[in-house]
Amino acid sequence: MRRIIPILSFILLISLQSQAQSSRNNPVSDGGDRIIRLYPNPATSYITFDLQSNYKRGLTIHIYNGVLGKKVHEVNNVPEKTTVNLTDFNRGVYIYQLIDPTGKIIESGKFQVSR
């Protein structure tokens, strides 16, 4: 059982990376540029997601535990700037996905929570 978790985590990370790479040419991203900037990274108590001013409305951010792949947070109808409180997050790596209203992943990345 202990060997299965790292293998599943690796598979999840690979699939997220391939989905993010395949979505680079999406018109939302204005020619492949990053749509979202996050800071600070690594984070301790909060992380801010800052979207470019030309982003589409109705986007969603999903945040997953980087080891288990479990969704731990969701922000619907993301404003241009949003801050997520990390006090309930354990130390470790987390993966975020920026999703358009049709459910397509248009960008993904990772950040670290350190205490």
C-alpha positions in Angstrom: 0.0 0.0 0.0 2.8 2.4 0.8 4.3 1.9 -2.6 1.1 2.6 -4.4 0.6 6.1 -3.1 3.9 7.5 -4.5 3.2 5.8 -7.8 -0.3 7.3 -8.0 1.1 10.7 -7.1 3.7 10.5 -9.8 1.0 9.5 -12.4 -1.2 12.4 -11.3 1.7 14.9 -11.6 2.5 13.6 -15.1 -1.1 13.8 -16.3 -1.5 17.4 -14.9 1.7 18.5 -16.6 0.6 17.0 -20.0 -2.8 18.6 -19.7 -1.3 22.0 -18.9 1.2 21.7 -21.8 -1.6 20.7 -24.3 -3.6 23.8 -23.2 -0.9 26.3 -23.8 -2.3 27.4 -27.1 -5.8 28.2 -25.7 -7.0 31.6 -26.8 -7.6 32.5 -23.1 -3.9 32.6 -22.5 -3.2 35.2 -25.3 -0.6 33.2 -27.2 0.7 30.8 -24.6 1.6 33.3 -21.9 0.8 32.5 -18.2 -2.6 33.6 -17.2 -2.1 33.4 -13.5 0.7 34.5 -11.2 0.9 33.3 -7.6 2.8 34.5 -4.7 4.5 34.1 -2.2 5.9 30.7 -3.2 6.7 29.0 -0.9 3.8 30.2 1.2 3.1 30.0 4.9 -0.3 31.4 5.8 -1.8 32.6 2.5 -1.2 32.5 -1.2 -2.5 35.1 -3.7 -3.6 34.2 -7.2 -3.3 37.2 -9.6 -4.9 36.8 -13.0 -4.0 38.9 -16.0 -6.4 41.7 -16.8 -7.5 40.0 -20.1 -8.7 36.8 -18.5 -12.1 35.2 -19.1 -14.8 35.5 -16.5 -16.2 32.4 -14.8 -12.9 30.6 -14.2 -12.4 28.2 -11.3 -9.3 27.3 -9.3 -9.0 23.7 -7.9 -6.2 23.0 -5.4 -5.0 19.4 -4.9 -2.8 17.9 -2.3 0.4 17.1 -4.3 1.0 13.7 -2.7 -2.5 12.2 -2.4 -4.1 14.1 -5.3 -7.2 14.9 -3.2 -9.0 18.2 -3.9 -8.6 20.4 -0.8 -9.9 23.7 -2.0 -12.0 25.3 -4.8 -12.6 28.9 -5.8 -15.4 29.5 -8.2 -15.8 32.6 -10.4 -12.3 33.7 -9.6 -11.9 37.5 -9.4 -8.8 39.2 -10.9 -7.0 38.8 -7.6 -7.9 36.2 -4.9 -6.2 35.2 -1.7 -6.5 31.7 -0.2 -6.0 31.2 3.5 -3.6 28.2 4.1 -4.0 27.8 7.8 -5.8 24.5 7.3 -3.3 23.2 4.7 -0.6 20.8 5.9 3.0 21.5 5.0 3.9 20.2 1.5 3.4 20.6 -2.2 0.0 21.5 -3.7 -1.1 21.6 -7.3 -3.5 24.1 -8.7 -5.6 24.0 -11.9 -7.2 26.9 -13.6 -10.4 25.7 -15.3 -12.6 27.5 -17.8 -16.4 27.3 -17.7 -16.5 24.3 -20.1 -14.4 22.3 -17.6 -11.1 22.5 -19.6 -7.9 22.9 -17.7 -6.3 26.0 -19.2 -3.3 26.2 -16.8 -1.8 24.3 -13.9 1.1 24.6 -11.6 2.3 23.9 -8.1 3.2 25.8 -5.0 4.6 24.8 -1.6 3.3 25.4 1.9 6.1 25.7 4.4 5.8 26.4 8.1 
